[in-house]
Amino acid sequence: MYKFAVAAFFFLLYACGEKDSRPIQESYAIHCGSCHLPPNIDDLPKQLWSDHVLPEMASRMGISIPDYDPMAGLSYEERISVLSSGIFPNRPIIDEALYRSLEAYILDNAPDSLKTISDPPQLFLDHYRQHSIIYQESPSPSFTFLKIRDGKIEVGDIMGGFLTYDIELQSWKKKYQFDSPVVGYVQKDSLRWALTVGILNPSERAHGRLYELGDKKREILLDSLHRPVHLNVSGNVEEIDFTIAEFGHYTGGLSSLTRGKEGMKEQTIIQTPGALRILDTDIDGDQHTEKLVLFAQGDERLVAIRDLGKDNVQIETLLRFSPLSGVSWFEVADVDGDGFRDIITAHGDNADKTYVQKPYHGIRIHKNDGNGNFTQIYNHPLNGATRVVATDWDRDGDYDLAVVASFPDYSEASPRSFVFLENTPSDSTQWTERTFEGVNRARWFLMDSGDLDDDGDQDIVLGVFNYHITPVPKEIVLEWENEAIGLLILENTLIDDPN
């Protein structure tokens, strides 16, 4: 998941050989902002600019860098796919002298290192019990899907299995086996659909699938999906709409399939990589539902899609982030109690060629003015924040935030791989950070909240991902291997112990 993906036509408006007489600072802002927000130069250390980002950037402008092959390690099939996409032009699309000036400007201004996020005093989560669940299908499990439904926990594993865990019976039940990992599972009434990723690692090969599942058969509704990661289903029996986030790699997009009386209709809504999550909500108070879609992979942004009928789709960008922000997830909740749905974003995906702890990663809250316009009002620094869930843990009438950080700073005395942000009453800009004892017993990746034990309060379930894509100290990996946890339930005991 190469987050600093510079767009293929990064400098398309500036023809080869054209001179640019602007001051270099202005040229940087204009050129590097043509397809995404220009990143702050001091957001990466000099070495990462020099060794990784600048060679990639040059390749996407058709400029050859000695000893650098942007397609190194790709198979023949992959190379053909990348070449046909036009990501790497076969001739320069910018004057090379201008590129060299921009390169020198970046390296002159890039820092040698980044600041670090301070390790706050450790406070523990109140009223909870831990229940660790061993996954017997694998000694080193990795989950690609996790959801609480009807008092059970549904998971998709990296081997293509789809299983449920019954907390009352304390037992696993395997429901399906697919040819690749499940990343989406939706159930509406008696209908069920599953989305499989195809190839999990970064790839241009499109082998993802959308299945419709019956009691005795399964049907492939869509094939050749490009690394899909999220499935949204809306509509009714007469007309069902499937919206699919195809994260892809160099290419990708947001696609849809409508099944109605007139048959099946496929459509590409947005043709850029990095689609991550789709959520239906009324964000602007007009009593009509929008689809909010989060994109990473270069042009990191959150968009609202409004279906105005008769194939008239309106797309509005609500939030836009630096390509280094590592946006990973979003949640919608009225966190300040003013009656309008705010947006919470998690920033911390660090599984790319710019791996370094980034002090601007964390949780951000964007306040809704009631008309669908958003202003950031809060930023909670947290290394590697990748998932956030809004939940009223303490039943005080406001939302608290549970956060998973899949890429914490393991140099900290106690790496913060999970934190709980308690909403301070009447003040949405002050949140108390808490965690739980033994927080680093596994590498958490997925999370969901719900009333698992039907006692009236919200519980939290964490799922592991042992597919190590960033450095982890050897002693921590050995601890994980010794225990082999699959899931961890944080049982809320507020009802049992209101004090």
N, C-alpha and C positions, 0 to 999 in steps of 0.2 A: 504494500500500500504506500506508494511513493507520493507523499503529500505535496512535495514541492515540485509539482508537475507544471512546467511552464508551457503555456498554450502553444499549439503548433504554429499559429500565425501571430506570434508574439510581437513581431514588428512588421506586420503585413502592409500597413499603410505607408511604410517608408521603403521605397524601392531601392534595389541594389545600386550603389554608386551615388545616391543622393547625399549631399552634405547637410549636416545639421549644425547651425551656428548658434544654437541656444546654449546658455550656461549648462554645464554638465549636470548640476543638480536638477534643473528643469527637464533635461533630456531623460534622466533616470526616472523621474516621476511620470513623464508622459509615455515613454516606451514601455517601462515595466508596469504601467497601469493600464495598458490597452486591453488586456484580457482578464485581469484580476487586480485586486488592490496591490499596490507596490509594497513589498515588505520593508520594514525598517531594517536598514543595513546592520544596525547593532543588535538585531535579533538572532544573529548567527555568528559564531567565532570565525575568524579569518580562515582557519584551516578547512572548515567545512565549505565555505564559499569557494576556496581555491581547488579543493580536491574533488568536490562532488557537484555543487550547484552550478558553478560557472561552466564547467565542461558540458553538463547537460544542457544548459541554456544555449551555449554555442551550437551544439548539435541540432537543436530545434530551430536554429536560424541558418542552418546549412553551412556552418563554419566548422572546418575540421580542426580537431585538437590532437596533436601528436600523442600516440600511445593511449588514446581514449576511444573506445568503441561503445557507443550507447546501447548496442544490442548484444554485448558480450554475454555469453552463457545461454542465449536463446537458441532453441531448436530451429531447424530449417522452416518448419511450418510457422513458428512464431515470427521469424524474420520476414517471411512473405506477408504475414498479416500486418506487421508494423509498417513495412515499406508501402503497402497498398493504402494504409491510412493517411499517408502524407505527413506524419508527425515529424519526420526528419527530412527536410527538403534536400534535394540533390545538388542544389546550388545556393549560394548566399542570398538571403532576402534582406540583408542590411549591409551597409558599407562596413567593411571589416575594420577600418580605422576608427569608426564610431564605436563599434563593439569593444575594441581594445581600450578606448578612452573610458567607456563605462566599466569595464573590468578593472582598470587601474583605480577608478574612483571608488568602486566597491571595496577593493582590497586596502586602499589607503584609509578608509573610514571604518572598516570592520574591526571589532574588538578582538583581543587575543583570547578572551574567555567571557562567559556570561555570569551575571550575578546569580546567587542561589536563593531559593525560597527558605525563609527561616523556619525552623522546626518549632512549632508552638508547644506550650505546655500540654501534656497529655491528660485529657479528661475522658472518662469512660461513659458509655451509653447507660442510661438508667433502665430499670425494669425489663430485663430480657434473660432468656436462657438460650444457650447454644446447643444445637443438635447437628452433629456431623454425620453425613450419609456416605457410606462407602459404595462406590460404583463397581459392581462385580464384573461388568462386561470388559473392563480394562484396568490394569494396575496403574495406568497413567492417563486418566480420562481428559478429554477436551470437549466442551460443549459449544455448539454453534446456535442453539435455540434453547430458550428457557421461558416458561410461562406457568403461572398459577391459574388453575381452572377447576372449578367445582371441587375444591378441597384437595386436589391432587397437583403434583408438579409434573409438567410435561417437559421433556428434553429431547433435543436432537444431538447426536454425538458425531464425532469427526469420522466415524466409520460408516455413516449412513443410517444408523439405527435411530428409530423414534420410539421412545419409551415413556411410561408414566411411573411416578413413585407415589404410593399410597402411604400417607403418614400414619394412618390408623393400623394398617396391617404391617407397616414397615417392610414393604416388599416392592420390587420392581416388576413391571409387566411390559414386555416388548410388543408393540402394536404393528410396526411396519419396519421394513428394511428397504432402503433405497440404494442407488448406485453411487450417490455422493451425499455429503452432509446436508441435513435439513436446516434451512435458515428462516423459514416461515411456515406457520401452520395456522389456518383460520377455520373456525367452525361456525356456521350459521344454521340454526335449526338442525335438520338432519343432514345437511351438506357439509363436506369437509374438503379442504384443499391443502396441499403441501407444496412448498417451493424448495428446490434443491439447488445448491450453488454451482455444481459442475466441478470446476477446478478451483480449489481454495486459494492456492498461491497466485500472485500477480501473473496474469496471462491475458493474451488477446484471443485465446480460443474460447468459443462460446458453447458450453455444454450444459448450462443450467436448464432446469425444467420446471413447469407448473403442472401439477397433477390434480385431478379430481378423484376423490377416494370414495368408493362404495363399500358395502359390507363384504362383497366377494370379488370386486374387481377394481382396477384403477385405470384411469384414462389420462393420457398426456394431452393437455390442452395447448401447451406451448412448449416448443423445443428450441434449442440453440439460443438460450438466454445468456448474456455476457456477465458472468459472475454476479448473479442477483443476490441481494442480501436482505430485502424486506418486501413483504406482500401486504397490500391493502385491498380489502374486498368491500364493496358497497352496492346498494341497489336492492332489488327483491328478486323473487323467483322468476318473474317475467323478463327482467333485464338485470343482469349482474355485471358489474364493472370490476375488473381486476387491474390494479395499478401496481407496477413492479419497479422497484429500484434496482437497476442494473449498475452496480458499482464499477464493473469493468476494470480496466487498467489504464492504458493510454487512451482508449476510447470507452464509451459506455453510454448510459442514458436513462431516461425515465420513459417507460413504455406502458401501454394499456391494451387490454383485451375486453371488448364488450360482447356479451352473449345475450341476444334477444330474439324476438320473433323473426327478425330478418336474417338470423344466422350470426356468424362470428365476424367481428371487425377488429383488426389490429391497428395500432397507431403508435408512432414515436412522438412523445410530447416534448421532451427536451433531449437534445443529442450532445450531452457532455458527460464525462465520466464522474464518478464519485457519489452518485445517488445513494443515500444511506437509510433514510427513514421517512415514512409517509404517515401523516396523522390528520384525521378529519376533525375539524372544529370550526366554530364561528368566531373568527378572530377580530372582526370589526363591528360586531353588534348589529348586523343588518338582517339577522334571522335566516341567513343562508350559510350553508356549510362550505368552507374552503378546504382544499387539500394543502397542507403545509408539507413541504419536501425539503430535507436537508441535503446539501451537496458538500463533499469534501474534494480532495484530489485537484488542487490548483485553485480554481475559482470557488472558494469556500463561501457558501451563502445559504440562506433560508428563504425559500420562495413560497408565495401563496398562489394556488391555481384555482381560478374561478371558472366553472362551466356555465357559460351564458346561453347554452342551447344551440342546436343546429351546427354543431362542430365549431362553435365560437368559443375558444378558450382564451382567457386572459391570464397572463403570468406577471406577477409583481414581486420584485425582490424586497423582502422585509428587512433582512439583515445581511451584511456582507463582512467577511473577515479576511485578514491576511492569509496568504497561502501557507504561512508557517504556524497558524493558530492551532492546528491539530484538532479541528472541530470533529466530534465523534458522536454526539447524541443531542437530543433536545427534548424538553418536556414543556407542557403547557399547563399552567395553573395560576389562579388568582392569589399570588403570594402576599400581596399587600392589602387584601381585603377591600378593595374599592369597587368590586363587581366586574372588573375587566380581566380577561385572561392574559397573563404575562407569559413571557418566554424565558426558559432557563436553558442555557447551552453548556455543554461539557467540552472542554478543550484539553487535549492531552495525548492524542494519537502520536506515538513516537516511533512507530515501526517503519522507519524510512531511512533514506541515505543521509539524513541530517540528525542522527541520534546523538542527542546531548540533552541534559536536563534544562528545560526552558522555563525561566521564571515567569513568563506570561501565560503559562498553562493554568487551568483551574476552572472554576464554575462562575458563570456570568449570568446576572439577572437583568432582563430587559423589560422595562415598565411599559405597559400598554396605556395610551392616552384615551382609550375608548373608541377610537376610530381606526385602529390597526396600525398606528404609528408607534415606534418603539425607541426608547432611550435607555441605554445601559445605566443602571443605578447601583450595581454591586458587582464586585469582582473578588472571588475567594481564591487566592493562589493555592494550587495543588499540583504537584508533579504527576503527569500522566493520567489526568482525569478522563475517563472514557465512557462512563454511564451515569445517568442521574435519574432518580425516581422521586416524584413528589408524593408525600404521604403524611397524614396527620398521626404521627407516632404517639404523641402524648395526649391526643383527644382534647386539645384545647381550642379547636375551631379554626386553626390556621395550618398551612402546609409547612412541613419540615422537608429537608432534602437528604436522601441517602445517595451516596456517591461512591462508585467504584473507580479506583485508579489502577489500571492494568500495567502502567509503566512508572511505578513509584521510584523515588530516589533511594536505592539500597545502601547508600553511604550514610543515610540518617541513622541515628541510634535506634529509632523505631519507624521503619518505612511505613508511610501512610497509604496502604493499599485499599482501605475503606475508611471513609469518614461519614459522620452524620452531622448535618448542619441543622441545629435546632433554631427555629424561628423565634426570635425574641418578641414578645407581645408588643403590638403597636409600633414596631420599628422594623421595617423590611430591609434596613441597611445594616442591621446588627445580627449576626448569626453566631451561635456558640458551636464550635467544632468538638465532636466527640468521636470515639472509636470503641472497639471492644477488645478485651484481652485475647492475646494470641491472634491478632489480626492477620499476621503473615503466614498462617498455616498452609496457605495455598495461593496460587496466582488466580485471583478473581477476575472474571471477564464479563459475565452476564449477571443480571439482577432483576428481580421482580418483587412486588409487594402485594399483599392481599391477606384476607382473614383465613389463614390455613386451617385453624382449629375451631372456627365458627364460634368464637367467644366474644366477638364484638370489637376487637381491635385489630390493627394492621401488623402482620408479620413480614419479615423480609427473607428472601432466599437468594443466596449467592451461588453461582456456578463457576467451575474452574475451566482454565484453558492452559494445558501444559505443553502447548506447541510453542516452544521458546524461540521468539524472534528478536529478542533484545537481550543483552547480557544480564545474567543473574548470578550472584555469588555462589560458588560451588557448595558451600555449607548449607545455604538455603535450599538449593535444589535437592540435596540429599535428604533434608528434613521432609520435603514434599514427597519424595519417593518412598520414604519410610511409612508415611501415613496414608497416602493415596486417597485423599478426600475427593468426592465427586461434587457434593452439594453441602452447603452449610445453611441451616435454618436458624435465623435469629427470632426466636419466639417472643412475642410481646407479652409481658406478664402484668401489664398495667391493670387489667381487670382483676387479676388475682391479688395484686398488691398495689392498691391505689396510692399508697404513700411512697 
